[in-house]
């Protein structure tokens, strides 16, 4: 496949660049000589971001107007004088990268980017320059889902310093994507909703739910992370009450399960396993009055149960903190710092509805809800599109923002969620 060839090419170049840089850096680290009188030919210069690979993606949401990338010039070992390094965008490299990647991308026009400087200085006795920023602007003018290339390279260095060919260039693949490009990583972390605490003025929106739909987009990186102490990966809900999760005792860890008042759907089934590193839209629809429950995977019904549950409405905002299990995203059981049932992966587009969403409604709106504040039945909606910080806004308009348990929240770069309802 074309994609496979692209990644093989990138990985091959990455391995060679990484090996070269690693050898040079290890020599510098182990050498105690005085560099004040060292020959400049003992050192070479390269771009720090190109040490591992010389191609990287800058993918962003179609609504994003501006962006930034940061690079620096780096020496394999310090020298006895300042080194001036010339950095530029080289349009002549576009054909080279297109041939290597088997693409037909165009050069990003100069109106969309600015280099903070074209002269990076590595001070005497140091090995790295101050950061050089590439500031992007007017990105909403770019064609959606089109590809653009921006090869940034070292053209020369003063003092007779050599340039490391395999790591002198970083080529950015620029894409204004129609897909979701931001999600939060929940490894060793989770989100709580303080507004769902009992007696909170914003909790009633998720109480007395005669019908309930949970939705989320997830990508599990490692189902077995912490496997010695768990057999569950929590997606969202309340432990021992109303929980959407992966796995259970005697149940495949890679299979979706919904448990309401300890009634579980479906039965264990090895034909329904999710794969690691794959984006999925998951949903469960529970009608307490009709006593039916259905699990949907990528907008298609995967499992269904009749005569399900106890017929009582669901209350997600009646729990007392410190006394009962609370509603959480990515965590369900044990002490607050107990991560034994956490979700090692990314999540976004988390929603709670007070309606039994139909298969058509779920499939059509897997990746976005237009005008969420006026969407009938939408009780809570965390897009997780912030890209920074420890607060996830509630886009439903009900004010129930979610807050991370650990403030050091990881927002991975380079995310692009596959839109399976457009395939």
C-alpha positions as CSV (number, residue, x, y, z in Angstrom):
1,X,0.0,0.0,0.0
2,X,1.0,3.6,-0.6
3,X,0.8,4.5,3.0
4,X,2.9,1.6,4.1
5,X,5.6,2.8,1.6
6,X,5.5,6.3,3.0
7,X,6.0,5.1,6.6
8,X,8.7,2.7,5.6
9,X,10.6,5.5,3.9
10,X,10.2,7.8,6.9
11,X,11.2,5.2,9.4
12,X,14.2,4.2,7.3
13,X,15.4,7.8,7.2
14,X,14.5,8.3,10.8
15,X,16.6,5.3,11.9
16,X,19.7,6.5,9.9
17,X,19.4,10.0,11.3
18,X,18.8,8.8,14.8
19,X,21.8,6.5,14.7
20,X,24.1,9.2,13.3
21,X,23.0,11.8,15.8
22,X,23.2,9.3,18.7
23,X,26.8,8.3,17.8
24,X,27.9,12.0,17.6
25,X,26.2,12.9,20.8
26,X,27.6,10.0,22.7
27,X,31.1,10.9,21.6
28,X,30.5,14.4,22.9
29,X,29.1,13.2,26.2
30,X,32.0,10.9,26.9
31,X,34.7,13.3,25.9
32,X,36.2,15.5,28.6
33,X,38.6,17.5,26.4
34,X,38.9,21.3,26.5
35,X,37.0,22.6,23.5
36,X,38.4,26.2,23.7
37,X,41.2,25.3,21.3
38,X,39.3,22.5,19.4
39,X,39.2,22.4,15.6
40,X,35.8,23.4,14.3
41,X,35.9,20.3,12.1
42,X,35.4,18.2,15.2
43,X,31.7,19.2,15.2
44,X,28.8,19.2,12.8
45,X,25.5,21.1,12.9
46,X,21.9,19.9,12.4
47,X,18.3,20.7,13.2
48,X,17.3,19.4,16.6
49,X,13.8,18.4,15.4
50,X,15.4,16.3,12.6
51,X,17.4,14.0,14.8
52,X,14.9,11.2,14.7
53,X,13.1,11.9,11.4
54,X,13.2,14.6,8.7
55,X,9.5,14.5,8.0
56,X,6.7,15.6,10.4
57,X,3.1,16.4,10.2
58,X,1.5,19.7,11.1
59,X,-2.2,18.8,11.0
60,X,-4.9,21.2,12.4
61,X,-8.6,21.6,12.6
62,X,-10.3,23.4,9.7
63,X,-11.2,26.3,12.0
64,X,-7.7,27.0,13.2
65,X,-6.3,30.4,11.9
66,X,-2.8,30.4,13.3
67,X,-0.1,27.9,14.5
68,X,3.5,27.6,15.4
69,X,6.4,25.2,15.2
70,X,9.8,25.5,16.9
71,X,13.2,24.4,15.7
72,X,16.8,25.0,16.8
73,X,20.3,24.6,15.4
74,X,22.4,22.1,17.3
75,X,26.1,21.0,17.4
76,X,27.3,17.6,18.0
77,X,29.9,19.2,20.4
78,X,30.7,22.7,21.5
79,X,33.3,24.9,19.8
80,X,35.5,27.7,20.9
81,X,33.6,30.5,19.0
82,X,30.1,31.5,18.1
83,X,28.6,29.5,15.2
84,X,26.1,31.4,12.9
85,X,23.7,29.0,11.2
86,X,21.7,30.0,8.2
87,X,18.2,28.5,8.1
88,X,15.8,28.9,5.2
89,X,12.8,27.3,3.4
90,X,14.1,25.5,0.3
91,X,11.5,25.1,-2.5
92,X,13.8,22.9,-4.5
93,X,13.3,20.1,-2.0
94,X,9.6,19.8,-2.7
95,X,10.0,17.4,-5.6
96,X,12.5,15.3,-3.7
97,X,10.1,14.8,-0.8
98,X,7.1,14.2,-3.1
99,X,9.0,11.5,-4.8
100,X,10.0,9.9,-1.6
101,X,6.6,10.1,0.0
102,X,4.8,9.2,-3.3
103,X,2.7,12.4,-3.0
104,X,1.9,15.4,-5.1
105,X,1.8,18.1,-2.5
106,X,2.5,21.8,-3.3
107,X,4.8,24.2,-1.6
108,X,3.2,26.2,1.1
109,X,3.1,29.8,-0.1
110,X,5.2,32.4,1.8
111,X,2.1,34.3,2.8
112,X,1.2,31.5,5.3
113,X,4.4,31.4,7.3
114,X,7.1,33.6,8.8
115,X,10.5,32.5,10.2
116,X,11.4,34.5,13.3
117,X,15.0,34.6,12.0
118,X,17.1,33.2,9.3
119,X,20.3,33.3,11.4
120,X,20.5,31.1,14.4
121,X,23.5,31.6,16.7
122,X,25.0,28.8,18.8
123,X,27.1,30.6,21.4
124,X,30.7,29.6,22.2
125,X,30.9,26.6,24.4
126,X,27.2,25.7,23.8
127,X,25.6,23.1,21.6
128,X,22.2,24.6,20.8
129,X,20.8,27.9,19.5
130,X,17.9,29.9,20.8
131,X,14.6,28.7,19.4
132,X,13.6,29.7,15.9
133,X,9.9,29.8,15.5
134,X,7.8,29.2,12.3
135,X,4.7,31.2,12.7
136,X,1.7,30.2,10.5
137,X,-1.1,32.6,9.7
138,X,-4.3,32.7,7.5
139,X,-4.5,28.9,7.7
140,X,-8.3,29.0,7.1
141,X,-7.5,30.0,3.5
142,X,-5.9,26.7,2.8
143,X,-7.9,24.0,0.9
144,X,-9.4,21.5,3.4
145,X,-7.7,18.1,3.3
146,X,-5.1,19.2,0.8
147,X,-1.4,18.6,1.5
148,X,1.3,21.3,1.5
149,X,5.1,20.9,2.0
150,X,7.4,23.2,3.9
151,X,11.1,22.0,3.8
152,X,13.1,24.0,6.3
153,X,16.9,23.4,6.0
154,X,20.3,24.6,7.1
155,X,22.0,26.2,4.1
156,X,25.4,27.0,5.7
157,X,27.3,27.5,9.0
158,X,30.2,29.7,9.8
159,X,33.6,28.7,11.1
160,X,34.1,25.8,8.9
161,X,31.4,23.7,10.7
162,X,30.1,20.8,8.7
163,X,26.4,20.1,8.1
164,X,25.0,16.7,9.0
165,X,23.2,15.8,5.8
166,X,20.7,13.3,7.2
167,X,19.4,15.8,9.8
168,X,19.8,19.2,8.3
169,X,16.3,19.4,7.0
170,X,12.8,19.1,8.5
171,X,10.0,18.8,6.0
172,X,6.6,19.8,7.4
173,X,3.5,18.2,5.9
174,X,0.8,20.9,6.3
175,X,-2.8,19.8,6.4
176,X,-6.0,21.7,7.2
177,X,-8.0,18.7,8.1
178,X,-11.8,18.2,8.1
179,X,-11.2,15.6,10.8
180,X,-10.8,15.9,14.5
181,X,-7.2,16.8,15.3
182,X,-7.2,17.2,19.1
183,X,-7.9,14.7,21.8
184,X,-6.7,14.2,25.4
185,X,-4.5,11.4,26.6
186,X,-5.8,9.7,29.7
187,X,-2.9,7.5,30.6
188,X,-2.5,7.8,34.4
189,X,-5.1,10.5,34.4
190,X,-8.9,11.1,34.2
191,X,-11.5,13.8,34.3
192,X,-14.2,14.5,36.9
193,X,-17.3,16.7,36.6
194,X,-17.7,18.8,39.8
195,X,-21.0,20.1,38.6
196,X,-22.5,16.5,38.8
197,X,-22.0,16.4,42.6
198,X,-25.1,16.0,44.6
199,X,-26.9,19.3,45.3
200,X,-24.9,21.1,42.6
201,X,-27.1,23.6,40.8
202,X,-26.1,22.1,37.5
203,X,-26.5,18.5,38.4
204,X,-30.2,18.1,37.6
205,X,-29.6,18.0,33.9
206,X,-28.3,14.5,34.2
207,X,-30.9,13.2,36.8
208,X,-34.1,11.3,36.2
209,X,-32.9,10.1,32.8
210,X,-35.5,7.7,31.5
211,X,-33.5,7.4,28.3
212,X,-29.7,7.7,28.2
213,X,-27.1,7.8,25.4
214,X,-23.3,7.8,26.1
215,X,-21.0,8.6,23.2
216,X,-17.2,9.0,22.9
217,X,-14.4,8.6,20.4
218,X,-11.5,6.6,21.8
219,X,-8.1,5.2,20.8
220,X,-6.6,2.7,23.1
221,X,-2.8,2.6,23.0
222,X,-2.3,-0.4,25.3
223,X,-5.1,-2.5,26.6
224,X,-2.7,-4.3,28.9
225,X,-1.2,-1.3,30.6
226,X,-1.4,-2.1,34.3
227,X,-2.8,-5.5,33.4
228,X,-1.4,-7.1,36.6
229,X,-3.9,-5.1,38.7
230,X,-6.8,-4.6,36.3
231,X,-9.1,-6.2,33.8
232,X,-11.1,-3.1,32.9
233,X,-10.4,0.0,30.9
234,X,-13.0,2.7,31.9
235,X,-14.5,4.9,29.3
236,X,-17.1,6.9,31.2
237,X,-19.8,6.6,33.8
238,X,-20.2,5.6,37.5
239,X,-18.8,2.4,38.9
240,X,-21.3,-0.2,40.0
241,X,-24.1,1.9,38.6
242,X,-24.0,3.1,35.0
243,X,-20.6,2.5,33.3
244,X,-19.3,2.1,29.7
245,X,-16.0,0.3,29.7
246,X,-13.8,-2.3,28.1
247,X,-13.3,-5.6,29.7
248,X,-14.5,-7.2,32.9
249,X,-13.8,-10.3,35.0
250,X,-14.0,-13.3,32.7
251,X,-14.6,-10.9,29.8
252,X,-12.2,-10.0,27.0
253,X,-10.3,-6.8,27.9
254,X,-10.7,-5.5,24.3
255,X,-14.5,-5.9,24.2
256,X,-17.0,-3.1,25.0
257,X,-19.3,-3.6,27.9
258,X,-22.1,-1.5,29.4
259,X,-23.2,-2.2,33.0
260,X,-26.2,-0.5,34.6
261,X,-27.1,-1.6,38.1
262,X,-24.8,-4.6,37.6
263,X,-26.9,-5.7,34.5
264,X,-24.3,-6.3,31.8
265,X,-24.4,-6.2,28.0
266,X,-23.2,-8.1,26.0
267,X,-21.9,-11.6,26.7
268,X,-18.2,-12.3,26.2
269,X,-17.5,-12.6,22.5
270,X,-14.0,-12.8,21.0
271,X,-15.4,-11.7,17.6
272,X,-16.1,-8.2,19.0
273,X,-12.6,-7.2,20.0
274,X,-11.3,-3.7,19.5
275,X,-7.7,-3.2,18.2
276,X,-5.0,-1.1,19.8
277,X,-4.1,2.3,18.1
278,X,-7.4,2.4,16.2
279,X,-9.9,5.2,16.4
280,X,-13.4,4.1,17.3
281,X,-16.7,5.9,17.9
282,X,-18.4,4.0,20.8
283,X,-21.9,4.5,22.1
284,X,-24.5,2.9,24.3
285,X,-28.2,3.6,24.2
286,X,-30.3,2.7,27.2
287,X,-34.1,3.0,27.4
288,X,-35.0,2.4,31.0
289,X,-38.8,2.3,30.3
290,X,-38.6,0.0,27.3
291,X,-35.8,-1.9,29.2
292,X,-33.6,-2.2,26.1
293,X,-29.9,-1.4,25.7
294,X,-27.7,-1.3,22.5
295,X,-24.0,-0.8,22.0
296,X,-22.9,0.9,18.8
297,X,-19.4,0.7,17.3
298,X,-18.6,3.3,14.6
299,X,-22.3,4.0,14.2
300,X,-23.4,0.5,13.7
301,X,-25.2,-1.7,16.3
302,X,-22.8,-4.3,17.7
303,X,-24.8,-5.7,20.6
304,X,-28.4,-5.5,21.9
305,X,-30.3,-6.7,25.0
306,X,-34.0,-6.9,25.7
307,X,-35.6,-7.0,29.1
308,X,-32.6,-5.1,30.4
309,X,-32.2,-3.3,33.6
310,X,-34.6,-2.6,36.5
311,X,-36.8,0.0,34.8
312,X,-35.7,2.8,37.1
313,X,-34.4,6.1,35.6
314,X,-30.7,6.9,35.8
315,X,-29.3,9.7,38.1
316,X,-25.7,10.7,37.3
317,X,-25.8,13.8,39.6
318,X,-27.0,12.4,42.9
319,X,-23.7,11.0,44.2
320,X,-21.9,12.4,47.3
321,X,-18.2,13.0,46.9
322,X,-16.2,10.9,49.3
323,X,-19.1,8.6,50.0
324,X,-20.0,7.1,46.7
325,X,-18.6,6.5,43.3
326,X,-18.7,9.6,41.1
327,X,-19.2,10.1,37.4
328,X,-15.7,10.1,35.7
329,X,-14.2,10.0,32.3
330,X,-11.4,7.4,32.2
331,X,-11.6,6.2,35.8
332,X,-14.1,4.3,37.8
333,X,-12.9,2.3,40.8
334,X,-10.8,2.7,44.0
335,X,-9.0,5.6,45.6
336,X,-8.5,8.8,43.5
337,X,-4.9,8.0,42.8
338,X,-5.6,4.3,42.0
339,X,-5.1,4.0,38.2
340,X,-5.7,0.3,38.0
341,X,-8.7,0.7,35.7
342,X,-7.7,3.8,33.8
343,X,-7.8,4.2,30.0
344,X,-4.4,4.2,28.4
345,X,-5.3,6.1,25.3
346,X,-6.9,9.2,23.8
347,X,-10.5,10.3,24.1
348,X,-12.6,13.1,22.6
349,X,-16.2,14.0,21.6
350,X,-17.7,12.7,24.9
351,X,-21.4,13.2,25.2
352,X,-24.4,12.4,27.4
353,X,-28.0,12.6,26.1
354,X,-31.3,12.2,27.8
355,X,-32.7,10.6,24.6
356,X,-32.4,7.2,23.1
357,X,-30.4,8.2,20.0
358,X,-31.2,6.3,16.8
359,X,-28.6,4.4,14.7
360,X,-29.0,7.1,12.0
361,X,-28.5,10.0,14.5
362,X,-25.4,8.3,15.9
363,X,-23.9,7.5,12.6
364,X,-24.5,10.9,11.1
365,X,-23.1,12.9,14.0
366,X,-20.2,10.7,15.2
367,X,-17.6,13.4,14.8
368,X,-19.4,16.7,15.6
369,X,-22.6,18.2,16.9
370,X,-23.6,21.3,15.1
371,X,-25.0,24.0,17.4
372,X,-24.7,21.9,20.6
373,X,-26.4,24.4,22.9
374,X,-29.6,24.0,20.9
375,X,-29.3,20.2,20.3
376,X,-32.4,18.6,21.8
377,X,-31.6,16.2,24.6
378,X,-27.9,17.0,24.8
379,X,-27.0,17.1,28.5
380,X,-23.2,17.3,28.4
381,X,-20.6,17.6,25.7
382,X,-16.9,17.6,26.2
383,X,-15.1,17.9,22.8
384,X,-11.6,17.8,24.4
385,X,-10.4,20.1,21.7
386,X,-8.5,22.5,24.0
387,X,-5.1,21.2,23.3
388,X,-3.8,22.5,26.6
389,X,-4.7,22.9,30.2
390,X,-6.6,20.7,32.6
391,X,-10.2,21.9,32.0
392,X,-12.5,20.5,29.3
393,X,-15.4,22.8,28.4
394,X,-18.9,21.6,28.4
395,X,-20.2,22.7,25.0
396,X,-23.8,21.8,25.8
397,X,-24.2,25.1,27.5
398,X,-25.1,23.6,30.9
399,X,-21.8,24.7,32.5
400,X,-20.5,21.3,33.6
401,X,-16.9,21.6,32.6
402,X,-14.7,18.6,33.3
403,X,-11.5,18.9,35.4
404,X,-8.5,16.6,35.2
405,X,-7.4,14.7,38.3
406,X,-3.7,15.3,37.4
407,X,-2.9,18.8,36.2
408,X,-0.1,17.6,34.0
409,X,-2.4,16.7,31.1
410,X,-1.0,15.2,28.0
411,X,-2.3,16.6,24.7
412,X,-0.6,14.5,21.9
413,X,0.4,16.2,18.7
414,X,-0.3,15.0,15.2
415,X,-3.8,13.5,15.9
416,X,-6.2,12.9,13.0
417,X,-9.3,10.9,13.7
418,X,-10.4,8.8,10.8
419,X,-13.9,9.7,9.8
420,X,-15.5,6.4,9.1
421,X,-18.9,7.8,8.1
422,X,-17.2,9.3,5.1
423,X,-15.4,6.2,3.8
